């Protein structure tokens, strides 16, 4: 079998594991919707953002939908390394790259399902983007690049962890970081220190790019910064994950 065939087999394996784990499905698909209901209907009127709050919050919640599905990936990758399945794969001459590729593709597909569900609910609650067809393509492209970058970094964190339990905790910073960005409120409404952190952390330009695209007013500077961050995260995550996997396997 070719490396591509091995990757498809690993993808099917990971998809079955995700489907059999209700907690991972909840975290990946339902939790972002719960956050939308909480922020929009419980706190939305408390934030003065100049537009309907659901239009403001949806881009940030899209990014959160990517992040909330990552802990199960870290745990799954670490479990593969600590429970002996990799030794069985080695005996079967399964491509090493296929194991990691399967996790990446499964995570990205889960992200896409979660984002589709989130955007569908947003439309039900009054989301009214002004994006053109080209803008929507830009949104899809950025979401895909972000998903791949976050997946590789999460896999690297999972491989670096000593146990599945610590692997689940390793992705917590990625889950929490959007809360300290412009996802919920504009950075310029934050206090000193936190405002500067929000402005210069990697998720803010990604969120602002999504927001601009969905509003029909894309910003080239935000887009360049967003794709640069995604590329940097993807390269670091891939190199780190590949090295850790080779060392541990």
C-alpha positions as CSV (number, residue, x, y, z in Angstrom):
1,X,0.0,0.0,0.0
2,X,1.1,3.6,-0.7
3,X,1.6,6.3,1.9
4,X,-1.6,7.9,0.7
5,X,-3.5,4.6,1.3
6,X,-2.0,4.2,4.7
7,X,-3.1,7.8,5.5
8,X,-6.7,7.0,4.5
9,X,-6.7,3.9,6.7
10,X,-5.4,6.0,9.6
11,X,-8.0,8.7,8.9
12,X,-10.8,6.1,9.0
13,X,-9.4,4.7,12.2
14,X,-9.4,8.2,13.9
15,X,-12.8,9.0,12.6
16,X,-14.2,5.9,14.3
17,X,-12.5,6.8,17.5
18,X,-14.0,10.3,17.4
19,X,-17.5,9.0,16.7
20,X,-17.2,6.6,19.7
21,X,-16.2,9.3,22.1
22,X,-19.1,11.6,23.0
23,X,-17.0,14.0,25.0
24,X,-14.7,14.8,22.1
25,X,-17.8,15.4,19.9
26,X,-19.3,17.7,22.5
27,X,-16.0,19.6,22.9
28,X,-15.5,20.0,19.2
29,X,-19.1,20.6,17.9
30,X,-21.4,21.6,20.7
31,X,-19.2,23.6,23.1
32,X,-18.6,26.4,20.5
33,X,-22.4,26.7,20.1
34,X,-22.8,26.8,23.9
35,X,-20.3,29.6,24.0
36,X,-22.2,31.5,21.3
37,X,-25.4,31.2,23.3
38,X,-23.7,32.4,26.4
39,X,-21.9,35.4,25.0
40,X,-24.5,36.5,22.6
41,X,-27.6,36.1,24.8
42,X,-26.2,36.4,28.3
43,X,-23.5,39.1,27.8
44,X,-24.0,40.4,24.3
45,X,-25.8,43.6,25.3
46,X,-23.1,44.4,27.8
47,X,-20.5,44.9,25.0
48,X,-20.6,48.1,23.0
49,X,-18.9,47.0,19.7
50,X,-20.8,49.3,17.2
51,X,-22.5,46.4,15.4
52,X,-24.9,43.6,16.2
53,X,-22.9,41.5,18.7
54,X,-23.5,38.2,16.9
55,X,-21.9,39.7,13.8
56,X,-18.9,40.8,15.9
57,X,-18.6,37.6,17.9
58,X,-19.0,35.0,15.2
59,X,-15.5,35.3,13.7
60,X,-13.9,34.8,17.1
61,X,-16.2,31.9,17.9
62,X,-15.2,30.3,14.6
63,X,-11.6,30.4,15.8
64,X,-12.7,28.9,19.2
65,X,-14.4,26.1,17.3
66,X,-11.0,25.2,15.9
67,X,-9.4,25.3,19.3
68,X,-12.0,23.4,21.3
69,X,-11.5,20.2,19.3
70,X,-7.8,20.0,19.9
71,X,-7.6,18.3,23.3
72,X,-8.9,15.0,22.0
73,X,-6.3,15.1,19.3
74,X,-3.5,15.5,21.8
75,X,-4.8,12.7,23.9
76,X,-5.3,10.4,20.9
77,X,-1.8,11.0,19.6
78,X,-0.2,10.4,23.1
79,X,-2.3,7.3,23.6
80,X,-0.9,5.9,20.3
81,X,2.6,6.4,21.6
82,X,2.0,5.1,25.2
83,X,-0.3,2.1,24.7
84,X,1.9,0.2,22.2
85,X,-0.2,0.6,19.0
86,X,2.8,2.2,17.2
87,X,4.8,-1.0,17.7
88,X,2.0,-2.9,16.0
89,X,2.1,-0.4,13.1
90,X,5.8,-0.9,12.8
91,X,5.4,-4.6,12.5
92,X,2.8,-4.0,9.8
93,X,5.1,-1.6,7.9
94,X,2.6,1.2,8.2
95,X,4.1,4.5,6.9
96,X,5.1,6.6,10.0
97,X,3.9,9.8,8.3
98,X,0.5,8.2,7.7
99,X,-0.1,8.0,11.5
100,X,0.4,11.7,12.0
101,X,-1.3,12.7,8.7
102,X,-4.4,10.7,9.8
103,X,-4.6,12.7,13.0
104,X,-4.2,16.0,11.1
105,X,-6.9,15.3,8.5
106,X,-9.3,13.9,11.1
107,X,-8.9,17.0,13.3
108,X,-9.3,19.4,10.3
109,X,-12.5,17.6,9.2
110,X,-13.9,17.8,12.8
111,X,-13.1,21.5,12.8
112,X,-15.0,22.0,9.5
113,X,-18.1,20.2,10.9
114,X,-18.0,22.2,14.1
115,X,-17.6,25.5,12.2
116,X,-20.4,24.6,9.8
117,X,-22.7,23.9,12.8
118,X,-21.7,27.1,14.5
119,X,-22.3,29.3,11.4
120,X,-25.6,27.6,10.8
121,X,-26.7,28.4,14.4
122,X,-25.4,32.0,14.0
123,X,-27.6,32.4,10.9
124,X,-30.6,31.2,12.9
125,X,-29.9,33.9,15.5
126,X,-29.5,36.8,13.1
127,X,-26.0,36.6,11.8
128,X,-25.9,38.8,8.6
129,X,-22.5,38.9,6.9
130,X,-21.8,41.1,3.9
131,X,-19.2,38.8,2.5
132,X,-19.1,38.1,-1.2
133,X,-18.4,34.7,-2.7
134,X,-14.7,35.6,-3.0
135,X,-14.7,36.7,0.7
136,X,-16.3,33.3,1.7
137,X,-13.6,31.5,-0.2
138,X,-11.0,33.6,1.8
139,X,-12.8,32.6,5.0
140,X,-12.7,28.9,4.0
141,X,-9.0,29.1,3.0
142,X,-8.0,30.8,6.3
143,X,-10.0,28.3,8.4
144,X,-8.4,25.4,6.6
145,X,-4.9,26.8,7.0
146,X,-5.6,27.6,10.7
147,X,-6.9,24.1,11.2
148,X,-3.8,22.4,9.7
149,X,-1.5,24.7,11.7
150,X,-3.3,24.1,15.0
151,X,-3.5,20.4,14.4
152,X,0.3,20.0,13.9
153,X,1.1,22.1,16.9
154,X,-1.4,20.0,19.0
155,X,0.1,16.8,17.8
156,X,3.5,18.0,18.8
157,X,2.2,18.9,22.2
158,X,0.6,15.5,22.5
159,X,3.8,13.7,21.6
160,X,5.8,15.8,24.0
161,X,3.5,14.9,26.9
162,X,4.3,12.0,29.2
163,X,0.8,10.6,29.5
164,X,-2.7,11.0,27.9
165,X,-3.8,12.9,30.9
166,X,-1.0,15.5,30.6
167,X,-1.5,15.6,26.8
168,X,-5.1,16.7,27.4
169,X,-3.8,19.6,29.5
170,X,-1.2,20.5,27.0
171,X,-3.8,22.0,24.6
172,X,-5.4,24.2,27.3
173,X,-3.3,27.3,26.4
174,X,-4.6,27.1,22.8
175,X,-8.2,26.9,24.2
176,X,-7.7,29.9,26.5
177,X,-5.7,32.2,24.2
178,X,-8.8,33.3,22.2
179,X,-10.3,34.7,25.3
180,X,-7.3,37.1,25.5
181,X,-7.8,38.3,21.9
182,X,-10.3,40.4,20.1
183,X,-12.7,37.5,19.9
184,X,-15.1,38.7,22.6
185,X,-14.4,42.5,22.8
186,X,-12.2,44.8,20.8
187,X,-8.6,45.0,22.0
188,X,-8.8,48.8,22.4
189,X,-11.5,48.4,25.1
190,X,-9.2,46.3,27.3
191,X,-7.0,47.6,30.1
192,X,-3.3,48.4,29.8
193,X,-1.1,45.3,29.4
194,X,-3.9,43.1,28.4
195,X,-4.7,45.3,25.4
196,X,-1.1,45.1,24.2
197,X,-1.1,41.3,24.7
198,X,-4.3,41.0,22.7
199,X,-3.0,43.2,19.9
200,X,0.2,41.2,19.4
201,X,-0.8,37.6,20.1
202,X,-1.3,35.3,17.0
203,X,-5.0,34.8,17.2
204,X,-6.1,38.5,17.0
205,X,-4.9,39.1,13.4
206,X,-6.6,35.8,12.4
207,X,-9.9,36.8,14.0
208,X,-9.7,40.3,12.5
209,X,-9.0,38.8,9.1
210,X,-12.1,36.6,9.4
211,X,-14.1,39.5,10.7
212,X,-13.1,41.7,7.8
213,X,-13.8,39.0,5.2
214,X,-17.3,38.3,6.7
215,X,-18.0,42.1,6.8
216,X,-17.0,42.4,3.2
217,X,-14.1,44.7,4.2
218,X,-11.0,42.5,4.1
219,X,-7.7,44.0,5.4
220,X,-4.5,43.1,3.5
221,X,-2.3,43.8,6.6
222,X,-4.4,41.6,8.9
223,X,-4.5,38.9,6.2
224,X,-0.7,38.9,5.8
225,X,-0.2,38.7,9.5
226,X,-2.8,36.0,9.9
227,X,-1.3,33.7,7.2
228,X,2.2,34.4,8.4
229,X,1.2,33.3,11.9
230,X,-0.5,30.2,10.6
231,X,2.5,29.3,8.4
232,X,4.9,29.8,11.3
233,X,2.8,27.7,13.7
234,X,2.4,24.9,11.0
235,X,6.1,24.7,10.3
236,X,7.1,24.7,14.0
237,X,4.4,22.1,14.8
238,X,5.3,19.9,11.9
239,X,9.0,19.9,12.6
240,X,8.5,19.4,16.3
241,X,6.0,16.6,15.8
242,X,8.1,14.8,13.2
243,X,11.2,14.9,15.4
244,X,9.3,13.8,18.5
245,X,7.5,11.0,16.6
246,X,10.7,9.7,15.1
247,X,12.5,9.8,18.5
248,X,9.7,8.1,20.4
249,X,8.7,5.5,17.8
